C-alpha cells in the first residue's frame, strides 16, 4: 500500500510517550524490577474474580446503562455516605467511567473553554495539563513546597484571576504522597467563596492513607462539594488497574454536563464487572482495610531501604515512595533513572517528569504496591549503589 505523508498540526507538539510507558518499556528490555509504573504485581480478591465470572456466565454481557449499572451507583452512594455523611443521588449525581483518567478528561471537556485558566499543583499527574491545553484552557502551574509538598496558599491567592475556571487537587497526591489537612480546606474555602471556580478533586487514592490521617474529601464540605467533580478509581481500590473502571461524583447540574460528554466518549463501561464490584462493596471491610494493608507495605519498604544511600521522604498516602539520591549521584533524575534500569536492574520514575519546567531536585518515585519478594529483590539491588 502506498504511503503518503498527510500534514497534521499537532495539538500537543511537545509531548511524546508518557514517562510511565517509557520506563516500563525500558524495564522490560533490561529485565529490570519495575517499581516505576503504579500497578500491583499481586492478584486481586479471588471472590471478586469469581463474581465477575458468574455475572458473565449469567448473561450480563451487553451494554450497561450510560451512567453505569444502578446497583453499583447505589453502592457508591452508600459508601460515600458511610465515609463522608453526604448523599449523592445514584440517579443524577454518580457516573461510572472507564477509569479515573477518563473521568478527569471528561470533566475538562465538559467545563474548559478557550482562555479559561486552570490552577494545577506540581508535581502533577501527567494527564491534567494536556487535557486543559487540548480544550483551549491555560494551565496555571503552582509548585508545591519541596520537600513537604505542601500548598503555598499565598501563591494561590496571587494566581487567581477573573479567568480562573478551575482548581485541580490530587489528594492523596501522586507523586507527592502528601495529603490535604484542615488548614488546606479552610484556605480553599476562603479562596473559592463567592466565586464560580470549580474544583476537580482527583481522589483515586482515597482509601490508601496512613498514620491515622483522615481523608478530607471535597464531599465532606457542602460548600466545596457544590462546586466539585470528585474522581475515584476501582483500579486502586481493588488492585485491578487493568479493568479501567472508576467513577465521578458531582452535583446534578455539573453531572448533567459531564454525562453529555461521557455518552459520546465511551457511552458505557464493562457490565459484568460493575455488578461484581457492587456486590464487593457491600462488605465495608473490603474498602476500610485497604489503608492498613498498604501501610504494612510502605513500612516494609522503608525498613529495607534504611541501609541504602537513598533518603526517603514522608509518605502520608498513595502507594508511592519518593526518595532523593543526592548521596549517590550528581546526575539529573532522568539520567539517574535510566542508569538505574540499565546498570542496576530497577525501574523508577524521575519526578521532574511531573513538572512543566525543568527541575532537578534529585528525587525519584518508587511504587511499593508489590509482593514482599519483589520489594526485597529490588532493595537488594538498590543497596549496592
N, C-alpha and C positions, 0 to 999 in steps of 0.2 A: 504494500500500500504506500503510495507517495506521501512524503512528509512535507507539510507546509508550516511555516512559522507565522502564525497569525498574531498580530500585536495585541497584547493585553496590558493595560495600565494597572499595575498592582495597587491595591488599596492598602497593603501593608508592605511597602517596598524594602523595609529594613529588617523584616522578620524572616527567619528560616525555620528549621526544625527546632522544636522545643528542647530545652536543656534536659528534660526528663527522657525524651526519646534518644537524644544524643548520648547521654551517659549510660542508659540501659543497653543501647546498641554496642557501645564500646565495651561494656561489661561482658556481653555475650561473646564478642570477638576474642576477648582475652581470658574467657572463662573465670572472670572475677566474681567475688561475692557481691551481690547487688544490694547495697544499702542506700541506693540513690532514690529510685522511684518509690513512691509511697504506697506499697501494696504488701499485705501479709503473705508469708510463704507457708502458712499453716491452713488447714482446712476449716471450713465453716461447720456449723452445727449439723450433725447428721440428721436430726429430726427435721430441721428446716429443709434440707435437700430432699428427704423422703416426702415431705409435704408438697413440695413443688412437683415432684414426680407423680404423686397421687392426683393432683389437680390436672396435670397434663393428660393422664390416662382417663380422667373423668370427663374429658371433652372441653375443658376451659382453655381453648387454643385459638379463639378468634379475637377480633378487635375488642379491647376494653373500651368503656366509655371515655370520651375525650378527656374529661378532668381526672380520670382514674376510677378504679373499682370503688364503689361506695363503701364496701366493707373495710377497705384499707383507709379511706379518708376518715371514716368514723373512728378507727383505731388510732389514727394520728391525732384526731381531735381529743380523744380521751387521754392519750399520753401527754399532750400539751397542757391540758387542764390539770392533770396529775402533777406535772412538774412546775407549772407557772401560774396556775389558778386563773386562766383566761380561756374563754370559749371561742374557738374558731369554728364557723359553720362548715360542716363537711360538704354541704351543697354549694356554697358560694365563695368560700374563703380558703380552700385547700385544693391544690392541683398536684397530681403525681407527674414526675418528669423523668426524662431519660438521663438521670444522674444530676449531680449538683451543678456541673459546668453548663449543661443545657439550660437549667433554671436561671443561672446567672446571665447567660447570653440573652435569654428570653426577656428578662427584666430590662436589660439595656435596649433591646429592640423596641420594647413597649413604651419606654419613657424618654429615651435620649433623642433630642433633635439637634439640628445644626446649631453650633455655637453654645450648647449647654455645657457648663463646667461641672466636672465630677471630681470630688476630692477622694484621693486614693493614698493610703498609707503604705510606705515602702520600708522593708522588703515586702512585696506583694505577690500573691498567687498570680501566675503569669497570664491568666485569661482576662483579667479586669481591663487593662489598658487597651488591648486590641479591640475588645468589644465596644469600648467607648469610641475609639477612633473610627471604627467601621461605620458608625452611625452619625458621624459629623460632630461628635462631642469633643470636648477639650479636657484631657486628664490634667488635674491639678495635683502634682505629686508632692507629698509631705513625708519626709523621712522620720521614722520612729527613732527615739533617742537610743543610741548604742552605748553600752551593751544590754541595757534593761529592756529595750524595745517598747518603751512607754510612749504615749502620745503627748506631744508638746501642744497643749490646747491654746496657748497664747499664739502659736504659729497658725493654728487652725483659724482662730478669730481673724487674724490678718488676711488670710487667704479666701475667706468667704466674701462673695460679691453678690450683686443683684443677679448674676448669671449662674450662681451655684444651683444646680438642679438636684444633686445627689451627693451623699457621703457613703462611701463603701467601707464597711467594717468586716473584719475577719476575726472571729472570737470563738474558740481559741485560735491563735494565729498560725498560719503556715506561710513562711518557715519559722516565724519568730518564736513559736511555742509559748507566747505570752497570753495573758487573759485580761479582760477588762475588769476594773474594780468599780466600787460605788462612786468614787470621785469622778471617774471617766463618764459614768452615766449622768451625773449631775451636770458636768460640763457640756455634754451632748444635748441635754435637755435645754440648757440655757441658750446654746447657740441656735438651736432649731426652733425654739418657741416663737410663735408669731410669724413664721416663715412658711413657704411652700416647699422647703427642702425635703426630699425623700431620702430614705435610708435603705441601702441594700446590705443586709446583715448575713454574711456567709458564716453559718454555724454548723458546718458539716462535722466538726469535731466536738460537738456539744456534749457527748457522753464520754469524752476522753479528757478528763480534767482532774488534777491531782492535789494532794496535800490538803484536803478538806476545803479547797476553793469551791465556791458556788458558781455555777454557770449563769451569768447575768444576761440572759436572752433579752432581746428587744420586746419579746412577748410579755415580760414581767411588768412593763411600764406602759400604761394605757396611752399616754401621750406619744410615746415613741412607737408603740405598736400601730397606732393610727396612721403613721406615715411610712411604715416599714414593709419591705419584702424580706421574709426570712427564708433562707435556703438551707436545706438539710440533705443528708445523704445516707441511704441504707448501706452503701458500699463500705463506709467507715464503721457503721454500727454492727453489721453482720459479717464482716471480713469477706465481702463479696464485691470487690471493686469491678470485676468483670461483668456483673449483672447490670450495671449502669442504671440504677433506679434511685431517684431522690424525690424531693417534694418542695413545694413552695407554699408558705403561709402569707396571707396579706388580707387586709380588709376588703370587703366585697367590691368597692368601687375600683380599687387598684387591681384586684384579681380579675375583674372583667376585662381590663385592658391586657393583662398577662395572657389570658386564655384566647384572646383574639389572635395573638401571635402564635401561641403554643399549638393551636389547632392546625396551622399551616406548616409548622416547623417539624413536628413529629406525629401529630394527631393523637396517638395514644401509646401506651407503654405496655411491656410484656405482661400478658394477662395472668397466666398461672402463678408467676412469681408474686404478683400483687396479692393474690388470695392467700398464698402461703405466708407472706410477711404479716398480713393482717392477723392470722392465727398466732404467729410467733409473738407479736406484740401484746397479746392477751396476757402473757406471763411477764409481770413487771420486772422480775429478776433478769430477764433477757436484755434489758437496757440499763437497769440500775447497777448491775455488777461490772459493767464494762470498764469503769474508771479503775477499780481495784485490779482487774485483770491486766490493764496496760501499765498501771503504776508498778506492778511487780516486774514487768519487762523493762521499764525505764530504770528502776533501781538496779536490776541485774546488769544492764548495760553500763550504768555509771560505776558500779562496783568493779567490773572487769576492766574499765578504761582507766582507773586510777593509776596504775603503774606506767601508763603511756605518757608521752610528752604533750599530748593534747590537753588543752584547758577547756573544760565543759561549762557551757552557760546554763543558767537556770531553765528548767522545763516545767511550766505550770499546766500545760495542756497540749493536746495533739500527740502523735506518735513519732515526733521528730526531736532529735538532739542536735543542737548547734555546738560546734567546737572550733576553737581557734588553734592554729598550728604555728604561732609566732616563734615558738621554741624549736621548730623543726626546719622551717624554710623561709626564704625571703621572696619566693615566687608569688605571683598573683594567684588567686584562688582557682581560676580555671586551669592554669598550667599545673598547679599542685594536684588538682583532681584527676587530670589526665595522667600525670605521673603515678598517682596512687593506683590507678587501674592497671597501667601497663607494667609497673615495676613491683607493685606490692599486692595486686590481685584483690583490691577492694574498691567498690564504686561509691562515690558520694556526690553531692550536688554543691557547686560553688554558689554561695549566697549572693554574689554580685549579679547573678542571672535574674534576681528578683527586683533589681533596681533599674530605673530608666537612665541613669547617668553612670559613668564608670566609678566604681568603688573598689576599695581594696582593704577591707577590714580583716583579711586573712582568716575568714570564717567559712566553714563548710557545714553542710547538713547531712546527718545520718538518719536513716529510718530504723527504728528499733522494733517495728511490728514484725518480728521474725521469731523463729523457733530458737530455743536456747542454744542448740548446737550451731546454728547459723551465726548467732551473735558471738559465741565463743571462738569459732573459727576465724571470724573477721577480726576480732580483737587480738588474737594471737598474731595475726599478720601486722596489724597496726602497731603492736608493741615493739616491732623490730625497727621502727623508724627512729 
